[in-house]
Amino acid sequence: MTKLEYTLMNDVLAKMLFVKYPDLLKRLVSTLLRIRYESIEQFEITNPDIPPDAFGDKFCRLDISMAVDGGKIDLELQVANEGDYPERSLYYWAREYSSALGEGGEYADLPRTIVISIIAFKLFDCEEFHSEFQPLEVTRKTPLTDKQVLHYFELPKLPRTISADDELKLWLKLFDAQTEEELKQIEEMGVPIMKQAVGAYRHVSATDEFKEIERLRSRARHNEASALGNARREEREKWQGVIAEKDAEIARLRAVLNEK
């Protein structure tokens, strides 16, 4: 097996790919949300740039925000389970939703806002890889509004065998692919859109621009890890000094008591 140096769950790679190939992003969104591709009239990436901070900041968040037929869609990729993702994704939704209210705007005019999260870990205690949340009345299950929607796609729950007719699972399998053999398997299924997506992945992941951003981010990760290690070492040495001082003080007290 030939392990991929970068997977499509790499947020820089995914953003560069979909900004360069917006039709692929449009097809992905239509598949994830089960909307007919042909029915989408307006589709625009509203944050196409990669901010300068991302070049050297491991903590910079690179989502993809879109305006789609009067609504807002935010695509998030999350690799590590840090224990707070439901709250974090809700925050992402609130930020997207509230940012659409201009000065003097009406609340009723706020757009339907959808956050799509593709995550590389199990989040919910269920077998289904896809979960959709909307605000409902607890007893009657009556929807409060259709303007808050959160979708979660859990990659570890994907079935091992996927049909060429299931485009949703093929897309998710592409995000989940860890080896060159898995990419080739997707290509060899003969699905045109997936062959295009794999080709786009190969092209963007080989560019000097992407590699330079990843080099800077890798250095930021190394620097952060070194700083954290130094801080822990200093804290440990500090407490070792405190303990040694206390031990010496106890020894002095014992010596005084023994003299008496």
C-alpha positions in Angstrom: 0.0 0.0 0.0 1.3 3.5 -0.9 0.2 5.9 1.8 -0.9 9.3 0.5 1.2 12.2 1.8 -1.9 14.4 1.9 -5.6 13.4 2.0 -8.5 15.4 0.8 -9.3 16.0 4.5 -6.4 18.4 4.5 -8.3 21.7 4.7 -5.7 23.7 2.6 -5.8 21.1 -0.2 -9.6 20.9 -0.2 -10.0 24.6 -0.3 -7.5 25.1 -3.1 -9.1 22.3 -5.1 -12.7 23.4 -4.8 -11.8 27.1 -5.5 -10.0 26.0 -8.6 -12.7 23.6 -9.6 -16.0 25.2 -8.4 -18.2 22.9 -10.5 -16.8 19.9 -8.5 -17.8 21.7 -5.3 -21.2 22.4 -6.7 -21.6 18.7 -7.5 -20.4 17.7 -4.1 -22.8 20.0 -2.3 -25.7 18.9 -4.5 -24.9 15.3 -3.7 -24.4 15.8 0.1 -27.7 17.7 0.4 -29.5 15.6 -2.2 -30.4 18.6 -4.4 -30.6 18.2 -8.2 -27.4 19.7 -9.6 -29.4 21.2 -12.5 -31.8 22.9 -10.2 -29.1 25.1 -8.6 -29.3 28.5 -10.2 -26.9 30.6 -8.0 -23.7 29.1 -6.7 -20.8 31.3 -5.4 -17.8 30.7 -3.1 -17.9 33.7 -0.8 -14.5 33.2 0.8 -12.2 31.9 -2.0 -9.0 33.4 -0.6 -6.7 31.6 1.8 -5.8 34.3 4.4 -2.1 35.1 4.9 -2.4 33.8 8.5 -3.0 30.3 7.2 0.5 30.2 5.7 2.1 30.0 9.2 -0.7 29.3 11.6 -1.7 25.7 12.4 -4.8 27.0 14.1 -6.2 28.9 11.1 -9.6 27.5 10.1 -10.1 27.0 6.4 -13.8 26.5 5.7 -15.5 27.0 2.4 -18.5 29.3 2.5 -21.0 29.5 -0.3 -24.1 31.4 -1.4 -26.5 29.0 -2.9 -29.9 30.1 -4.3 -30.4 32.7 -1.6 -29.1 30.5 1.3 -25.7 30.1 2.9 -23.8 26.9 3.1 -20.6 26.3 5.0 -18.4 23.2 4.5 -16.2 22.1 7.4 -13.6 19.4 7.5 -12.5 18.1 10.9 -9.9 15.4 11.4 -9.3 15.3 15.1 -12.0 14.7 17.8 -11.2 17.3 20.4 -14.4 16.6 22.3 -16.4 19.7 21.5 -17.3 19.4 17.9 -21.1 19.7 18.3 -20.7 23.0 20.1 -18.0 24.1 17.7 -20.2 23.4 14.6 -23.1 25.2 16.2 -20.9 28.2 16.7 -19.9 28.0 13.0 -23.6 28.0 12.1 -24.3 31.0 14.4 -21.5 33.0 12.9 -22.6 32.4 9.4 -26.2 33.1 10.2 -25.7 36.3 12.2 -23.2 37.7 9.7 -25.9 37.9 7.1 -27.9 40.5 9.0 -26.9 43.9 7.7 -27.4 47.2 9.5 -31.2 47.9 9.5 -31.9 44.4 8.1 -35.0 42.4 9.1 -34.6 39.1 11.0 -37.2 37.5 8.7 -34.8 38.1 5.8 -32.0 36.1 7.3 -31.1 33.2 4.9 -31.4 29.5 5.4 -28.0 28.5 6.7 -26.6 25.0 6.5 -23.3 23.7 7.9 -22.0 20.5 6.4 -19.3 18.8 8.5 -17.3 15.9 7.1 -15.5 14.4 10.1 -12.8 11.7 10.3 -14.1 10.3 13.6 -17.3 8.8 15.1 -19.4 11.5 16.8 -22.8 10.0 17.4 -23.9 6.7 19.0 -25.6 5.3 15.9 -24.8 3.2 12.9 -25.7 5.8 10.3 -22.8 7.8 8.8 -25.1 10.7 8.0 -27.0 12.8 10.6 -29.1 15.9 10.0 -30.2 18.2 12.8 -32.8 21.0 12.8 -34.5 22.7 15.8 -37.7 20.8 16.8 -40.3 21.1 19.6 -39.4 18.4 22.0 -42.8 16.7 22.4 -44.6 17.4 19.2 -41.5 17.4 17.0 -42.8 20.5 15.3 -40.0 22.4 13.5 -39.2 25.8 14.8 -37.6 27.0 11.6 -36.0 25.6 8.5 -33.2 28.2 8.7 -30.9 26.1 10.9 -29.6 22.9 9.5 -26.5 21.0 10.4 -25.3 17.9 8.5 -22.6 15.5 9.8 -20.9 12.9 7.7 -18.9 10.4 9.8 -16.2 8.8 7.6 -15.4 5.8 9.9 -19.0 4.6 9.5 -18.8 4.2 5.7 -19.3 0.7 4.4 -16.3 -1.1 3.1 -17.9 -1.9 -0.2 -19.4 0.9 -2.3 -21.4 0.7 -5.5 -20.5 2.9 -8.5 -24.1 4.0 -8.5 -23.9 5.6 -5.0 -22.3 9.0 -5.7 -22.7 10.2 -2.1 -20.6 7.4 -0.7 -18.1 7.7 -3.5 -17.5 11.4 -2.6 -17.1 10.5 1.1 -14.8 7.6 0.2 -12.6 10.1 -1.7 -12.3 12.3 1.4 -11.5 9.1 3.4 -8.9 7.7 1.0 -5.6 7.1 2.7 -3.7 5.3 0.0 -2.9 5.5 -3.7 -4.7 2.2 -4.2 -7.9 3.6 -2.8 -7.7 6.5 -5.3 -7.2 4.1 -8.2 -10.1 2.0 -7.0 -12.4 5.1 -7.2 -11.0 6.0 -10.6 -11.5 2.5 -12.0 -15.2 2.5 -11.1 -15.6 4.6 -14.2 -17.8 7.4 -12.7 -16.9 10.5 -14.7 -17.4 13.0 -11.9 -15.2 11.0 -9.6 -12.5 10.6 -12.2 -12.5 14.4 -12.5 -12.3 14.8 -8.7 -9.4 12.4 -8.4 -7.6 14.2 -11.3 -8.1 17.5 -9.6 -6.8 16.1 -6.3 -3.6 14.9 -8.0 -3.1 18.2 -9.8 -3.6 20.5 -6.8 -1.6 18.3 -4.3 1.4 18.4 -6.7 1.5 22.2 -7.0 4.3 24.2 -5.5 1.8 26.7 -4.0 0.1 23.9 -1.9 3.4 22.4 -0.9 4.8 25.7 0.3 1.7 26.4 2.4 2.0 22.9 3.9 5.7 23.5 4.6 4.9 26.7 6.5 2.1 25.0 8.4 4.3 22.1 9.3 6.9 24.5 10.6 4.2 26.2 12.7 3.1 22.9 14.1 6.7 22.0 15.0 7.3 25.5 16.6 4.1 25.1 18.6 5.0 21.7 19.7 8.5 22.9 20.7 7.1 25.8 22.6 4.6 23.6 24.4 7.3 21.1 25.3 9.5 23.9 26.7 6.6 25.3 28.7 5.9 21.9 30.2 9.6 21.3 30.9 9.9 24.7 32.7 6.7 24.0 34.7 8.1 20.6 35.7 11.4 22.1 36.7 9.6 24.8 38.7 7.6 22.3 40.7 10.6 20.1 41.2 12.3 23.1 42.7 9.3 23.8 45.0 9.2 20.2 46.1 12.9 20.1 46.8 12.6 23.3 48.8 9.7 21.8 50.8 11.7 18.6 51.4 14.6 20.6 52.7 12.4 22.6 55.0 10.9 19.5 56.4 14.3 18.0 56.9 15.4 21.2 58.9 12.3 21.0 61.1 12.9 17.3 61.8 16.5 18.1 62.7 15.4 20.9 65.1 12.8 18.5 66.8 15.5 15.8 67.2 17.8 18.3 68.9 15.1 19.0 71.4 
